[in-house]
């Protein structure tokens, strides 16, 4: 039995099936994303979105969908489905009897005695989509008609009928080539079998994306259908449609599809799904390796998201140290300004310390790693010296004070009406824990491996000692039983937030063991859920437990109660360090929720965030690099302590 499978009763129920999406990528940055019945419900949905180098590598949707129709004994059956306002037309989902994604997304249709199956695949390492069509059985020959819907627009935008679009085509072997606007790449549609192409460009107006409508966004666009491909099929025939940026050899299309399919590893377990996702986030384009933060709308090469997900997607996934270093090296080269001069996420540069510490623990190559990255980390620390960065000040007590009016300077960075929801200006509990960890690590490594008298060690040892002296008395409130989230000119801020995990998590902790125990008790009782760690305690008057409504409503909620799976990796590390294998039962219990979720929201994918309130529905990017990486790290820790 297939591991990820849906039956007819689930598929024909649009209130169920439209909420379940498939998302897959191929390590070039291209992606395919739609619902399990292939009805697009978001502007980001489509069969073929690719990065366009001419437009700065940003993703653009070329092929929105392909409608299939079967004509048998003079009767036509339309298998596609689109939403137009409140109307779905055609309603091809009613013919779907089976869907599974154990190798590639496979949809089976049944119309009377006709059984028709299609498989969708993004070609690994190439900007090419392939769709296989098989006429499994039929009472007579059938005519297959394919109607492509073209978008040619940025994935964040919507397109509308206009006079600028070029609606013509160029004939190529086995198909046609289209380029609607200047600067865009050409989309080549080719079939593996002889087909007739009738060019009759027509705009389909009013295509509606129900998920965008629900969230209060612009949700209606017009798509161009340039023409229709027709070909004859008899029972047992298989034909493959190729969509690519360059024409391919028509004769090789079907053979290559079968070769690629043989090499696809089946998804037969929770761990298979995790590893499959990990491979999709590692993007290599023009010889450069990076991490995409998530599909379908998150960007590639982001500083914080890459640092948070890099160890999980490489070390804890397949142990690929070459990918780890290549991605980290590219990230450092691309983020000189943020790392050494200015950033609106002031803790992000300091995360490199944690990444290097994990790398050292994983490989044991301490000296080699420090030698390679010493200048980078020391340069980051030097950038927090007085007068270097405008967004942060090093105070005489050794602590960092972060403040730019109207700017959220940490990872909690949503805005409403132009103002940050969680500005957190002042001494931040998490930033200063990352700061202390970076200072201690760099000083210890420099003292150990630099035989010459180090000015760096002399200069920063005094700051390190000041941080240790002042950190706990600045943030710890014994009468509360937890750490204040931040301290500003008005004093302490009482919000119970997951940022207090960081001083308990870091390798060089600035707090006592007794304080750590109190923190973990508070986190467990107020923030821990089966889908991650809440960003605010439900006891707080500003808590919002459901991530729904308008963009404003969701921005108010994201860091005021939503649960983030990414934070679980910190929690796991702490409880295993505190209790060893005695924490296995709790760790395995927390994993169960994600195992149950892999056929919801993003099928075979792990979401960015969840409601803080039960039943903890998934939201945000349906496939998140940070979530996937965190869950891989959690699995690594579970297995490690099981072995011990």
C-alpha positions as CSV (number, residue, x, y, z in Angstrom):
1,X,0.0,0.0,0.0
2,X,1.3,3.5,-0.9
3,X,2.6,5.5,2.1
4,X,1.0,8.8,0.9
5,X,-2.3,8.1,-0.8
6,X,-5.8,9.6,-1.1
7,X,-8.9,7.8,-2.2
8,X,-11.9,8.9,-4.3
9,X,-14.1,10.1,-1.5
10,X,-11.3,12.4,-0.3
11,X,-10.4,13.7,-3.7
12,X,-13.9,14.6,-4.9
13,X,-14.5,16.6,-1.7
14,X,-13.1,19.9,-2.7
15,X,-13.3,21.3,0.9
16,X,-10.8,18.5,1.7
17,X,-8.7,18.1,-1.4
18,X,-8.1,21.8,-2.2
19,X,-6.4,22.2,1.2
20,X,-3.8,19.6,0.4
21,X,-1.0,20.6,-1.9
22,X,1.9,19.0,-3.7
23,X,5.2,20.8,-3.9
24,X,8.4,19.5,-5.5
25,X,11.6,21.1,-6.7
26,X,14.7,19.8,-8.5
27,X,17.7,21.7,-7.0
28,X,17.8,24.3,-9.8
29,X,15.4,26.6,-8.1
30,X,12.5,25.5,-10.3
31,X,9.3,24.2,-8.6
32,X,5.9,22.7,-9.3
33,X,3.1,23.4,-6.8
34,X,-0.6,22.8,-7.0
35,X,-3.4,21.1,-5.1
36,X,-3.7,17.3,-5.2
37,X,-6.6,17.6,-7.8
38,X,-4.4,20.1,-9.8
39,X,-6.7,23.0,-9.2
40,X,-4.6,26.1,-8.4
41,X,-5.7,27.9,-5.2
42,X,-2.8,30.3,-4.8
43,X,-1.0,32.8,-7.1
44,X,2.1,30.7,-6.3
45,X,0.5,27.6,-7.8
46,X,1.5,26.3,-11.2
47,X,3.2,23.4,-12.9
48,X,6.4,25.1,-14.0
49,X,8.0,28.0,-12.1
50,X,11.7,28.8,-12.8
51,X,14.3,31.3,-11.6
52,X,15.0,33.7,-14.5
53,X,18.7,34.9,-14.5
54,X,17.8,38.0,-16.6
55,X,15.5,39.1,-13.7
56,X,18.0,38.6,-10.9
57,X,17.2,34.9,-10.5
58,X,13.7,35.6,-9.1
59,X,11.1,32.9,-9.7
60,X,8.6,33.3,-12.6
61,X,5.6,31.2,-13.4
62,X,5.6,30.1,-17.0
63,X,3.1,27.2,-17.2
64,X,0.2,27.5,-14.9
65,X,-1.6,24.3,-15.8
66,X,-2.5,21.9,-18.5
67,X,-6.0,20.7,-19.0
68,X,-6.5,17.2,-20.3
69,X,-9.6,16.0,-22.2
70,X,-10.4,12.5,-23.5
71,X,-12.6,11.9,-26.5
72,X,-14.0,8.3,-26.7
73,X,-16.7,7.3,-29.1
74,X,-17.6,10.9,-29.8
75,X,-18.0,11.9,-26.1
76,X,-15.5,14.3,-24.5
77,X,-14.6,14.2,-20.9
78,X,-12.7,17.2,-19.5
79,X,-10.3,16.3,-16.7
80,X,-9.1,19.8,-15.7
81,X,-10.5,22.0,-13.0
82,X,-10.4,25.8,-12.4
83,X,-12.1,28.2,-10.1
84,X,-14.0,31.2,-11.6
85,X,-15.4,33.1,-8.7
86,X,-17.7,30.7,-6.9
87,X,-17.9,28.3,-9.9
88,X,-15.5,25.4,-10.6
89,X,-15.3,24.5,-14.3
90,X,-14.6,22.0,-15.7
91,X,-15.0,19.7,-12.7
92,X,-12.6,17.0,-13.7
93,X,-11.8,16.1,-10.1
94,X,-15.0,14.1,-10.1
95,X,-13.2,11.5,-12.3
96,X,-10.2,11.1,-10.0
97,X,-10.2,7.8,-8.1
98,X,-6.7,7.6,-6.8
99,X,-3.7,9.9,-5.9
100,X,-0.4,8.9,-4.5
101,X,3.1,10.6,-4.3
102,X,5.3,7.7,-3.2
103,X,7.6,8.3,-6.2
104,X,6.2,11.2,-8.2
105,X,2.6,12.6,-8.0
106,X,0.4,10.1,-9.7
107,X,-3.3,10.8,-10.4
108,X,-5.6,8.1,-11.7
109,X,-8.9,9.0,-13.5
110,X,-11.8,6.7,-14.2
111,X,-14.6,7.5,-16.6
112,X,-16.9,4.5,-17.0
113,X,-14.7,1.8,-18.5
114,X,-11.9,4.3,-19.2
115,X,-8.9,4.4,-16.9
116,X,-6.4,7.2,-17.4
117,X,-3.2,7.9,-15.4
118,X,-0.8,10.8,-15.3
119,X,2.5,11.3,-13.5
120,X,4.2,14.6,-12.9
121,X,7.9,15.0,-12.6
122,X,10.5,17.8,-12.4
123,X,13.6,16.6,-14.1
124,X,16.5,16.5,-11.5
125,X,19.1,19.2,-12.0
126,X,17.4,20.7,-15.1
127,X,14.7,23.3,-15.9
128,X,12.3,20.8,-17.3
129,X,8.9,19.4,-16.4
130,X,7.6,16.1,-17.7
131,X,4.1,14.8,-17.5
132,X,3.4,11.2,-18.5
133,X,-0.1,10.2,-19.7
134,X,-1.1,6.6,-19.8
135,X,-4.3,5.2,-21.3
136,X,-4.6,2.2,-19.0
137,X,-7.8,0.9,-20.4
138,X,-10.6,2.0,-22.7
139,X,-13.4,0.4,-24.8
140,X,-11.9,2.0,-27.9
141,X,-9.2,4.3,-29.1
142,X,-9.2,7.7,-27.5
143,X,-8.2,11.2,-28.6
144,X,-6.2,13.1,-25.9
145,X,-6.4,16.9,-26.1
146,X,-4.0,19.1,-24.1
147,X,-4.7,22.7,-23.4
148,X,-1.8,24.6,-21.8
149,X,-2.5,27.7,-19.7
150,X,0.4,30.2,-19.8
151,X,1.2,32.9,-17.2
152,X,4.6,34.3,-17.8
153,X,4.8,36.5,-14.7
154,X,6.6,36.8,-11.3
155,X,5.3,34.2,-8.8
156,X,4.2,37.1,-6.5
157,X,2.2,38.8,-9.2
158,X,-1.0,38.2,-11.2
159,X,-1.4,38.7,-14.9
160,X,-4.2,40.0,-17.0
161,X,-5.2,40.1,-20.6
162,X,-3.2,42.8,-22.4
163,X,-2.1,43.9,-25.9
164,X,1.6,43.7,-25.0
165,X,1.7,39.9,-24.8
166,X,3.0,38.0,-27.8
167,X,0.4,35.3,-28.5
168,X,2.2,33.7,-31.4
169,X,4.3,30.6,-31.4
170,X,7.3,28.9,-33.1
171,X,7.0,25.4,-34.4
172,X,9.6,22.9,-33.0
173,X,9.9,19.1,-33.3
174,X,7.0,17.6,-31.5
175,X,5.4,20.8,-30.3
176,X,5.5,24.6,-30.0
177,X,7.6,27.3,-28.3
178,X,6.2,30.4,-26.6
179,X,7.6,33.6,-25.2
180,X,4.9,36.1,-24.2
181,X,7.1,39.0,-23.2
182,X,10.6,40.4,-23.9
183,X,13.3,39.2,-21.5
184,X,11.5,36.0,-20.5
185,X,12.9,32.6,-21.4
186,X,11.2,30.5,-24.1
187,X,8.8,27.8,-22.9
188,X,9.1,24.7,-25.2
189,X,6.2,22.3,-25.1
190,X,6.9,19.0,-26.8
191,X,5.2,15.6,-27.0
192,X,7.0,12.2,-27.3
193,X,4.4,11.0,-29.9
194,X,3.2,12.6,-33.1
195,X,0.5,15.2,-32.4
196,X,-1.5,17.8,-34.1
197,X,-1.2,21.4,-32.8
198,X,-4.0,23.9,-33.6
199,X,-3.0,27.4,-32.7
200,X,-6.0,29.5,-31.5
201,X,-4.9,31.9,-28.8
202,X,-7.6,32.8,-26.3
203,X,-7.5,34.4,-22.9
204,X,-9.3,32.7,-20.1
205,X,-10.4,35.5,-17.9
206,X,-11.4,35.5,-14.2
207,X,-9.4,32.5,-13.0
208,X,-9.8,32.8,-9.2
209,X,-7.4,31.6,-6.5
210,X,-9.6,30.7,-3.5
211,X,-6.8,30.7,-1.0
212,X,-5.8,34.2,-1.9
213,X,-9.5,35.3,-1.8
214,X,-9.8,33.8,1.7
215,X,-6.8,35.8,2.9
216,X,-8.0,39.1,1.4
217,X,-5.5,39.3,-1.4
218,X,-6.0,40.1,-5.1
219,X,-7.1,36.7,-6.3
220,X,-8.2,36.9,-10.0
221,X,-6.1,36.7,-13.1
222,X,-6.3,36.0,-16.8
223,X,-4.3,33.2,-18.4
224,X,-3.5,32.6,-22.1
225,X,-4.3,29.3,-23.8
226,X,-2.3,29.6,-27.0
227,X,-3.7,26.4,-28.7
228,X,-4.6,22.7,-28.3
229,X,-2.5,19.6,-28.9
230,X,-4.3,16.5,-30.0
231,X,-3.1,12.9,-30.5
232,X,-4.6,9.5,-30.8
233,X,-4.0,6.8,-28.1
234,X,-5.0,3.2,-27.8
235,X,-5.2,1.2,-24.5
236,X,-1.7,0.7,-23.1
237,X,-0.2,3.7,-24.8
238,X,2.0,6.2,-22.9
239,X,2.8,9.7,-24.1
240,X,5.0,12.2,-22.3
241,X,4.7,16.0,-22.4
242,X,7.9,17.9,-21.9
243,X,8.0,21.6,-20.8
244,X,11.5,23.1,-20.9
245,X,13.5,26.2,-21.4
246,X,15.4,24.6,-24.3
247,X,14.1,22.3,-27.0
248,X,14.8,18.7,-26.3
249,X,15.2,15.6,-28.6
250,X,11.6,14.5,-29.2
251,X,12.7,10.9,-29.6
252,X,14.3,10.8,-26.2
253,X,11.5,12.3,-24.1
254,X,9.8,9.1,-23.1
255,X,13.0,7.2,-22.6
256,X,14.4,9.9,-20.3
257,X,11.2,10.1,-18.3
258,X,11.4,6.3,-17.6
259,X,15.1,6.6,-16.7
260,X,14.4,9.4,-14.3
261,X,11.5,7.6,-12.8
262,X,13.6,4.5,-12.1
263,X,16.1,6.6,-10.1
264,X,13.4,8.3,-7.9
265,X,13.7,6.9,-4.4
266,X,10.2,5.8,-3.1
267,X,8.8,7.5,0.0
268,X,8.0,4.7,2.4
269,X,8.6,6.3,5.8
270,X,8.7,9.5,7.7
271,X,12.5,9.6,7.4
272,X,12.3,9.1,3.6
273,X,10.0,12.2,3.4
274,X,12.4,14.2,5.6
275,X,15.4,13.3,3.4
276,X,13.5,13.9,0.2
277,X,12.6,17.4,1.4
278,X,16.2,18.2,2.5
279,X,17.4,17.5,-1.0
280,X,15.0,19.9,-2.6
281,X,16.1,22.9,-0.6
282,X,19.7,22.6,-1.7
283,X,19.8,24.7,-4.9
284,X,22.7,24.7,-7.4
285,X,22.4,27.2,-10.2
286,X,25.2,28.6,-12.4
287,X,27.6,26.5,-10.3
288,X,26.6,28.1,-7.0
289,X,25.1,26.2,-4.1
290,X,22.6,27.8,-1.8
291,X,19.6,27.0,0.3
292,X,16.1,28.0,-0.6
293,X,14.3,29.0,2.6
294,X,11.0,27.4,1.5
295,X,8.5,26.7,-1.2
296,X,6.8,28.2,-2.9
297,X,7.4,31.8,-2.1
298,X,10.4,32.1,0.2
299,X,13.7,33.3,-1.2
300,X,17.0,31.6,-1.8
301,X,20.3,32.6,0.0
302,X,18.7,34.3,3.0
303,X,21.3,34.7,5.8
304,X,19.3,33.7,8.9
305,X,17.3,31.0,7.3
306,X,20.4,29.4,5.7
307,X,22.3,29.4,9.0
308,X,19.4,27.8,10.9
309,X,18.8,25.1,8.3
310,X,22.3,24.4,6.9
311,X,23.4,21.7,9.5
312,X,20.1,19.9,9.3
313,X,19.9,19.8,5.5
314,X,23.5,18.6,5.2
315,X,25.2,17.1,8.3
316,X,22.1,15.5,9.9
317,X,20.5,14.5,6.5
318,X,23.3,12.8,4.6
319,X,26.5,13.9,6.3
320,X,27.5,15.9,3.2
321,X,30.3,18.1,4.5
322,X,31.2,19.3,1.0
323,X,27.7,20.8,0.5
324,X,27.9,22.2,4.0
325,X,31.1,24.2,3.3
326,X,30.2,25.2,-0.2
327,X,26.8,26.7,0.9
328,X,28.4,28.3,4.0
329,X,31.2,29.8,1.9
330,X,28.8,31.2,-0.7
331,X,26.6,32.6,2.1
332,X,29.6,34.4,3.7
333,X,30.7,35.8,0.3
334,X,27.2,37.1,-0.5
335,X,26.5,38.7,2.9
336,X,29.5,40.8,3.7
337,X,27.4,43.9,4.4
338,X,25.1,42.0,6.9
339,X,27.9,40.1,8.5
340,X,30.3,43.0,9.1
341,X,28.5,46.3,8.8
342,X,24.7,46.5,9.0
343,X,21.7,44.2,9.4
344,X,18.1,44.4,10.7
345,X,18.4,40.9,12.2
346,X,21.3,41.6,14.6
347,X,21.5,38.1,16.0
348,X,21.9,36.5,12.5
349,X,25.6,37.0,12.1
350,X,26.2,35.5,15.5
351,X,24.5,32.3,14.5
352,X,27.6,31.4,12.5
353,X,29.2,30.4,15.8
354,X,26.5,27.8,16.5
355,X,26.8,26.5,13.0
356,X,30.6,26.0,13.3
357,X,30.2,24.4,16.7
358,X,27.8,21.9,15.3
359,X,30.2,21.2,12.4
360,X,33.0,20.6,14.9
361,X,30.9,18.2,17.0
362,X,29.9,16.4,13.8
363,X,33.3,16.0,12.3
364,X,35.8,16.4,15.2
365,X,37.9,18.6,12.9
366,X,38.2,21.5,15.3
367,X,41.5,23.0,14.2
368,X,40.8,22.7,10.5
369,X,37.4,24.4,10.9
370,X,38.7,27.2,13.1
371,X,41.6,27.9,10.8
372,X,39.3,28.3,7.8
373,X,36.6,30.4,9.5
374,X,38.5,32.3,12.2
375,X,38.8,35.5,10.3
376,X,35.1,35.5,9.5
377,X,34.0,35.0,13.1
378,X,36.5,37.4,14.6
379,X,35.4,40.0,12.0
380,X,31.8,39.5,13.0
381,X,32.7,40.1,16.7
382,X,34.7,43.2,15.8
383,X,31.7,44.6,14.0
384,X,29.8,44.8,17.3
385,X,32.5,47.1,18.7
386,X,31.4,50.7,19.5
387,X,30.9,52.9,16.5
388,X,30.8,50.2,13.8
389,X,27.1,49.3,13.6
390,X,24.3,51.9,13.8
391,X,21.7,49.3,14.9
392,X,23.5,48.0,17.9
393,X,25.6,49.4,20.7
394,X,28.1,47.6,22.9
395,X,27.5,49.0,26.4
396,X,30.1,49.2,29.2
397,X,28.5,46.2,30.9
398,X,29.4,44.0,27.9
399,X,25.8,43.6,26.7
400,X,24.5,44.6,23.3
401,X,21.7,47.2,23.1
402,X,19.8,47.0,19.9
403,X,17.6,49.9,18.8
404,X,16.4,51.6,15.7
405,X,13.1,53.4,16.1
406,X,10.3,51.6,14.2
407,X,12.5,48.7,13.2
408,X,12.2,45.1,14.5
409,X,15.9,44.0,14.8
410,X,15.4,40.3,15.5
411,X,13.8,37.3,13.9
412,X,10.4,38.5,15.2
413,X,10.0,41.0,12.4
414,X,6.4,41.3,11.2
415,X,5.0,44.8,10.7
416,X,1.4,46.2,10.9
417,X,0.6,49.7,9.6
418,X,4.3,50.3,9.2
419,X,5.2,49.6,12.8
420,X,6.8,46.4,14.2
421,X,4.5,44.1,16.1
422,X,7.4,43.0,18.4
423,X,10.1,45.7,18.2
424,X,12.0,44.4,21.3
425,X,14.4,47.4,21.5
426,X,17.0,47.3,24.2
427,X,18.9,44.3,25.8
428,X,17.5,41.2,24.2
429,X,17.8,37.9,26.0
430,X,18.5,35.8,22.9
431,X,20.9,38.2,21.1
432,X,23.1,38.6,24.2
433,X,23.2,34.8,24.7
434,X,24.4,34.4,21.1
435,X,26.9,37.2,21.7
436,X,28.3,35.5,24.8
437,X,28.6,32.1,23.0
438,X,30.4,33.8,20.1
439,X,32.8,35.6,22.4
440,X,33.7,32.5,24.4
441,X,34.1,30.2,21.4
442,X,36.3,32.6,19.4
443,X,38.5,33.5,22.4
444,X,39.0,29.8,23.3
445,X,39.8,28.8,19.7
446,X,42.1,31.7,19.2
447,X,43.9,31.0,22.5
448,X,44.2,27.3,21.6
449,X,45.4,27.6,18.0
450,X,47.1,31.0,17.7
451,X,50.5,30.5,19.2
452,X,51.3,34.2,19.0
453,X,50.0,36.6,21.7
454,X,46.6,37.5,20.4
455,X,45.4,41.1,20.6
456,X,41.9,39.7,19.9
457,X,42.0,37.5,23.0
458,X,43.2,40.4,25.2
459,X,40.6,42.8,23.9
460,X,37.5,40.6,24.0
461,X,38.2,38.5,27.1
462,X,37.3,41.6,29.2
463,X,34.0,41.9,27.3
464,X,33.3,38.2,27.7
465,X,33.8,38.5,31.5
466,X,31.5,41.5,31.7
467,X,28.8,39.6,29.8
468,X,29.0,36.7,32.2
469,X,29.0,39.0,35.2
470,X,25.9,41.0,34.0
471,X,23.8,38.7,31.9
472,X,22.0,36.7,34.6
473,X,21.4,39.6,36.9
474,X,20.0,41.6,33.9
475,X,17.5,39.1,32.6
476,X,16.8,36.6,35.5
477,X,13.7,37.3,37.7
478,X,13.5,34.7,40.4
479,X,10.0,35.8,41.5
480,X,8.8,35.1,37.9
481,X,10.7,31.9,37.4
482,X,11.9,32.8,34.0
483,X,14.0,35.3,32.0
484,X,12.7,38.6,30.9
485,X,12.4,38.7,27.1
486,X,14.1,42.1,26.8
487,X,15.0,45.2,28.9
488,X,14.5,48.7,27.6
489,X,14.4,52.2,29.1
490,X,11.1,51.4,30.7
491,X,12.4,48.3,32.4
492,X,11.7,44.6,32.1
493,X,9.2,43.0,29.7
494,X,7.3,40.2,31.2
495,X,6.3,38.3,28.0
496,X,7.0,34.5,28.2
497,X,8.7,33.9,24.9
498,X,10.9,31.1,23.4
499,X,13.9,33.5,23.2
500,X,14.7,32.4,26.8
501,X,15.7,29.0,25.4
502,X,18.8,30.4,23.8
503,X,20.9,31.0,27.0
504,X,20.1,27.4,28.0
505,X,20.9,26.1,24.5
506,X,24.2,27.7,23.6
507,X,27.4,25.7,24.2
508,X,28.7,28.5,26.4
509,X,25.8,29.3,28.7
510,X,25.7,32.6,30.6
511,X,23.2,31.2,33.2
512,X,23.3,28.8,36.1
513,X,22.0,25.3,36.0
514,X,19.2,26.2,38.5
515,X,18.1,29.0,36.3
516,X,18.1,26.7,33.3
517,X,15.8,24.2,35.1
518,X,13.4,27.0,35.9
519,X,13.4,28.2,32.2
520,X,12.7,24.7,30.9
521,X,9.8,24.2,33.3
522,X,8.2,27.5,32.1
523,X,8.7,26.6,28.5
524,X,7.2,23.2,28.9
525,X,4.2,24.4,30.8
526,X,3.4,27.5,28.7
527,X,5.1,27.3,25.2
528,X,5.6,23.7,24.2
529,X,3.1,22.2,21.8
530,X,3.0,19.0,19.6
531,X,3.9,21.2,16.6
532,X,6.7,23.3,18.0
533,X,7.3,26.1,20.5
534,X,4.8,29.0,20.8
535,X,6.1,32.5,20.3
536,X,4.1,33.8,23.3
537,X,2.4,32.3,26.3
538,X,-1.4,31.8,26.1
539,X,-1.5,33.5,29.5
540,X,-0.5,36.8,27.9
541,X,-3.2,39.3,27.0
542,X,-1.7,39.7,23.5
543,X,-1.7,36.0,22.7
544,X,-3.4,35.1,19.4
545,X,-3.7,31.3,18.9
546,X,-5.0,31.0,15.4
547,X,-3.2,32.3,12.3
548,X,-6.1,33.3,10.1
549,X,-7.9,36.3,8.6
550,X,-6.5,39.2,6.7
551,X,-2.8,39.9,6.2
552,X,-3.0,42.3,9.1
553,X,-4.5,39.6,11.3
554,X,-1.9,37.1,10.4
555,X,1.0,39.5,10.9
556,X,-0.4,40.3,14.4
557,X,-0.5,36.6,15.1
558,X,2.8,35.2,13.7
559,X,5.0,36.1,16.7
560,X,2.2,36.5,19.2
561,X,1.3,32.9,19.6
562,X,2.1,30.8,16.5
563,X,4.2,27.6,17.1
564,X,7.4,27.2,15.2
565,X,8.8,23.7,14.6
566,X,12.2,25.2,14.0
567,X,12.5,26.0,17.8
568,X,12.1,22.3,18.7
569,X,15.7,21.6,17.8
570,X,16.8,23.9,20.6
571,X,14.4,22.3,23.0
572,X,15.6,18.8,22.0
573,X,19.2,19.7,22.5
574,X,18.6,21.1,25.9
575,X,16.5,18.2,27.3
576,X,19.0,15.7,26.0
577,X,21.9,17.6,27.5
578,X,20.0,17.8,30.8
579,X,18.6,14.3,31.1
580,X,20.3,12.1,28.4
581,X,18.3,9.1,27.2
582,X,15.7,9.7,29.8
583,X,14.2,12.4,27.4
584,X,13.7,9.9,24.6
585,X,10.0,9.3,25.3
586,X,9.2,13.0,25.3
587,X,11.2,13.5,22.2
588,X,9.5,10.7,20.3
589,X,6.1,11.9,21.5
590,X,6.7,15.3,20.0
591,X,7.7,13.8,16.7
592,X,4.4,12.0,16.3
593,X,2.5,15.1,15.4
594,X,4.6,15.8,12.3
595,X,4.4,12.2,11.2
596,X,0.6,12.5,11.3
597,X,0.8,15.8,9.3
598,X,2.6,14.7,6.2
599,X,-0.6,14.1,4.3
600,X,-2.0,17.5,5.2
601,X,-1.4,21.1,4.0
602,X,1.8,20.2,2.0
603,X,1.6,16.6,1.2
604,X,5.1,15.0,2.0
605,X,6.3,18.5,3.2
606,X,6.7,20.2,6.5
607,X,5.1,23.6,7.1
608,X,6.7,26.8,8.3
609,X,4.5,27.4,11.3
610,X,1.3,26.2,13.1
611,X,-1.5,27.6,15.2
612,X,-0.6,27.9,18.8
613,X,-4.1,26.6,19.7
614,X,-5.1,23.0,19.2
615,X,-5.5,21.2,16.8
616,X,-2.5,23.2,15.6
617,X,-3.3,23.7,11.9
618,X,-0.4,24.3,9.6
619,X,0.3,27.6,7.9
620,X,2.9,29.7,6.1
621,X,5.1,28.2,3.5
622,X,4.0,24.6,3.0
623,X,7.5,23.4,2.7
624,X,10.0,25.0,5.0
625,X,13.8,24.5,5.1
626,X,14.0,25.5,8.7
627,X,11.3,23.1,9.8
628,X,12.7,20.2,7.8
629,X,16.2,20.9,9.0
630,X,15.1,21.1,12.6
631,X,13.2,17.8,12.4
632,X,16.2,16.1,10.8
633,X,18.3,17.3,13.7
634,X,15.7,16.0,16.2
635,X,15.9,12.6,14.5
636,X,19.6,12.7,14.7
637,X,19.5,13.3,18.4
638,X,16.9,10.7,19.0
639,X,19.0,8.1,17.2
640,X,22.1,9.2,18.9
641,X,20.7,8.7,22.4
642,X,19.0,5.5,21.4
643,X,22.4,4.1,20.4
644,X,24.0,5.3,23.6
